[in-house]
């Protein structure tokens, strides 16, 4: 007697068994968890480079492009994207799922070292990198408003005071600032007058960079806001 004979001789039991299997299948389908964004930890590294005062175009061509060329040579890279803004470039490198993130971080550091000679000489600090997961979402979002301070000074307060305090909290991995408005100075130079006093464009650029550093030092010395006497002198 084969197995089909048992089902043929007992049609009612066979029908009930098939009904039970169908109900279990429908219940399993309805209870199956479905996520638009599955919780998968993709081996991803984010590289950040800062050059105060540089425009987005300069950051893209002088900072992001040399780094991207070196990162593209790393084995296992599946996706490479970058975003450049005023004074900052952020490059996101995504690797294969079977790539070890620690080994990938070492390759990223080696690529940053290889690109050091191609980056601007006035880069204040070498590019930094951190492990990231694009599936993660921010845990907390804070909004800073003021009825008396302009947005530029409010940005300095949030960057130099609030963000610094929050970064010391245990467990905080990353703090992003959005919507900031940083003051900028446009300088027009007359080449003839500059040559008459025997000054070069590089000397003017160095003087502006020194004044910027001095402003930051003064702001740190007197809190987060420079006193009126320093601001009146043109710092």
PLY file of the C-alpha trace (Angstrom):
ply
format ascii 1.0
element vertex 235
property float x
property float y
property float z
element edge 234
property int vertex1
property int vertex2
end_header
0.00 0.00 0.00
1.46 3.32 -1.06
0.88 6.61 0.70
-1.74 7.84 -1.79
-4.04 4.91 -0.98
-4.49 6.18 2.58
-5.65 9.60 1.37
-7.99 8.08 -1.22
-9.65 5.82 1.37
-10.12 8.69 3.82
-11.38 11.68 1.77
-12.81 13.60 4.73
-9.59 13.41 6.77
-7.63 14.38 3.65
-9.85 17.43 3.05
-9.51 18.54 6.69
-5.73 18.12 6.55
-5.49 20.22 3.36
-7.73 22.87 4.93
-5.50 22.98 8.01
-2.35 23.34 5.89
-4.00 26.14 3.87
-5.05 28.01 7.04
-1.54 27.71 8.47
-0.12 29.07 5.22
-2.49 32.07 5.15
-1.81 32.83 8.84
1.95 32.58 8.29
1.75 34.92 5.31
-0.28 37.52 7.22
2.00 37.38 10.27
5.21 37.50 8.25
7.21 40.67 9.20
7.86 42.90 6.21
10.19 45.90 6.41
10.81 48.46 3.69
14.31 48.95 5.11
15.59 45.69 6.61
17.92 45.97 9.59
21.09 45.01 7.74
24.43 46.38 8.86
26.17 47.37 5.65
29.94 47.82 5.94
30.06 51.56 5.34
32.68 54.19 6.19
32.14 57.95 6.07
35.14 60.23 5.46
34.98 63.93 6.33
37.38 66.72 5.36
37.21 70.39 6.40
38.73 73.45 4.75
37.31 76.63 6.34
36.30 79.29 3.84
36.43 77.08 0.75
33.40 77.05 -1.52
31.51 73.89 -2.41
33.11 73.84 -5.87
36.62 74.06 -4.43
35.85 71.32 -1.91
34.52 69.05 -4.66
37.44 69.52 -7.06
40.39 69.98 -4.68
39.43 67.76 -1.73
36.71 65.26 -2.61
37.98 64.34 -6.09
41.55 63.27 -5.04
40.15 61.25 -2.16
37.56 59.55 -4.35
40.22 58.48 -6.84
42.16 56.76 -4.08
39.07 55.20 -2.51
38.02 53.76 -5.88
41.20 51.65 -5.89
40.19 49.82 -2.68
38.96 46.29 -3.29
35.37 45.49 -2.40
33.95 48.98 -2.89
30.38 48.74 -4.21
29.23 52.35 -3.88
31.05 55.66 -3.58
29.29 59.01 -3.12
30.29 62.44 -1.89
28.64 65.65 -0.77
30.45 68.99 -0.72
29.32 72.15 1.02
30.90 75.34 2.29
34.15 74.29 3.95
33.28 70.59 4.19
33.27 67.44 2.08
31.70 64.15 3.15
32.46 60.92 1.27
30.49 57.71 1.89
32.15 54.39 0.99
30.07 51.21 0.96
31.70 47.77 0.74
30.60 44.21 0.00
28.61 42.47 2.71
31.39 39.91 3.19
34.06 42.62 3.66
35.41 43.03 7.18
34.76 46.59 8.32
37.98 46.81 10.37
40.12 45.74 7.43
38.23 48.19 5.21
38.95 50.99 7.70
42.67 50.26 7.45
42.48 50.45 3.66
40.62 53.76 3.92
43.31 55.17 6.18
46.00 54.03 3.74
44.10 55.70 0.88
43.85 58.95 2.87
47.62 58.86 3.43
48.21 58.22 -0.27
46.06 61.22 -1.23
47.73 63.56 1.27
50.10 64.94 -1.35
47.21 65.83 -3.67
45.14 67.70 -1.08
45.43 71.47 -0.48
48.44 72.44 1.60
46.34 74.69 3.82
44.07 71.86 4.96
43.98 72.45 8.75
43.57 68.76 9.67
43.86 65.46 7.78
40.57 63.88 6.67
38.91 61.74 9.32
36.78 58.63 8.93
34.18 56.78 10.98
32.19 53.59 10.67
28.58 54.23 9.72
25.42 52.28 9.00
23.07 53.93 6.45
20.15 51.99 7.96
20.55 53.77 11.29
18.43 56.78 12.10
19.19 59.71 14.35
18.23 59.18 17.97
17.55 62.78 18.95
17.00 66.01 17.06
17.37 69.38 18.79
16.29 72.78 17.46
17.99 75.96 18.66
16.14 79.25 18.30
16.62 82.77 19.59
14.59 85.98 19.49
17.63 88.22 19.99
20.66 86.58 18.34
21.15 86.45 14.56
21.44 83.04 12.91
25.21 83.37 12.40
25.89 83.89 16.13
23.36 81.20 17.03
25.30 78.82 14.80
28.54 79.63 16.63
26.83 78.98 19.96
25.40 75.63 18.82
28.70 74.53 17.27
31.16 75.62 19.96
29.05 75.11 23.08
26.08 72.75 22.66
27.72 70.32 20.23
30.91 70.18 22.30
28.99 69.40 25.48
26.87 66.73 23.78
29.94 65.07 22.26
31.24 64.38 25.78
28.13 62.38 26.69
28.87 58.68 26.92
27.50 56.72 23.97
27.25 59.67 21.55
28.83 58.63 18.25
28.06 61.50 15.86
26.66 65.03 15.99
25.51 66.76 12.80
24.62 70.42 12.45
22.05 71.44 9.85
20.77 74.82 8.76
23.83 76.72 9.92
24.69 80.10 8.50
28.35 81.02 8.68
29.56 84.56 8.02
31.75 85.10 4.97
33.89 87.97 3.69
34.36 88.74 0.00
37.69 90.44 -0.78
38.33 92.28 -4.04
41.99 92.95 -4.80
43.46 95.47 -7.21
46.54 93.72 -8.69
48.20 97.03 -9.61
47.93 98.47 -6.12
49.01 95.16 -4.66
52.12 95.15 -6.85
52.93 98.76 -5.95
53.27 97.86 -2.28
55.13 94.63 -3.14
52.57 92.17 -1.80
51.47 88.89 -3.35
48.08 87.17 -3.37
49.49 84.44 -1.15
50.44 87.02 1.49
46.91 88.41 1.43
45.47 84.92 1.76
47.77 84.17 4.70
46.76 87.41 6.41
43.07 86.57 6.03
43.65 83.04 7.33
45.55 84.41 10.34
42.76 86.85 11.10
40.24 84.00 10.95
42.27 81.90 13.37
42.61 84.93 15.67
38.84 85.41 15.67
38.30 81.79 16.69
40.87 82.16 19.48
39.25 85.35 20.74
35.80 83.75 20.67
37.10 80.78 22.66
38.80 83.11 25.17
35.77 85.28 25.84
33.19 82.53 25.64
31.56 81.90 22.29
31.02 85.51 21.25
33.77 88.01 20.51
33.55 91.34 22.35
32.40 94.46 20.57
35.88 96.03 20.61
37.35 93.21 18.55
34.46 93.17 16.14
34.73 96.91 15.63
38.36 96.49 14.52
37.30 94.29 11.64
38.02 90.86 13.04
0 1
1 2
2 3
3 4
4 5
5 6
6 7
7 8
8 9
9 10
10 11
11 12
12 13
13 14
14 15
15 16
16 17
17 18
18 19
19 20
20 21
21 22
22 23
23 24
24 25
25 26
26 27
27 28
28 29
29 30
30 31
31 32
32 33
33 34
34 35
35 36
36 37
37 38
38 39
39 40
40 41
41 42
42 43
43 44
44 45
45 46
46 47
47 48
48 49
49 50
50 51
51 52
52 53
53 54
54 55
55 56
56 57
57 58
58 59
59 60
60 61
61 62
62 63
63 64
64 65
65 66
66 67
67 68
68 69
69 70
70 71
71 72
72 73
73 74
74 75
75 76
76 77
77 78
78 79
79 80
80 81
81 82
82 83
83 84
84 85
85 86
86 87
87 88
88 89
89 90
90 91
91 92
92 93
93 94
94 95
95 96
96 97
97 98
98 99
99 100
100 101
101 102
102 103
103 104
104 105
105 106
106 107
107 108
108 109
109 110
110 111
111 112
112 113
113 114
114 115
115 116
116 117
117 118
118 119
119 120
120 121
121 122
122 123
123 124
124 125
125 126
126 127
127 128
128 129
129 130
130 131
131 132
132 133
133 134
134 135
135 136
136 137
137 138
138 139
139 140
140 141
141 142
142 143
143 144
144 145
145 146
146 147
147 148
148 149
149 150
150 151
151 152
152 153
153 154
154 155
155 156
156 157
157 158
158 159
159 160
160 161
161 162
162 163
163 164
164 165
165 166
166 167
167 168
168 169
169 170
170 171
171 172
172 173
173 174
174 175
175 176
176 177
177 178
178 179
179 180
180 181
181 182
182 183
183 184
184 185
185 186
186 187
187 188
188 189
189 190
190 191
191 192
192 193
193 194
194 195
195 196
196 197
197 198
198 199
199 200
200 201
201 202
202 203
203 204
204 205
205 206
206 207
207 208
208 209
209 210
210 211
211 212
212 213
213 214
214 215
215 216
216 217
217 218
218 219
219 220
220 221
221 222
222 223
223 224
224 225
225 226
226 227
227 228
228 229
229 230
230 231
231 232
232 233
233 234
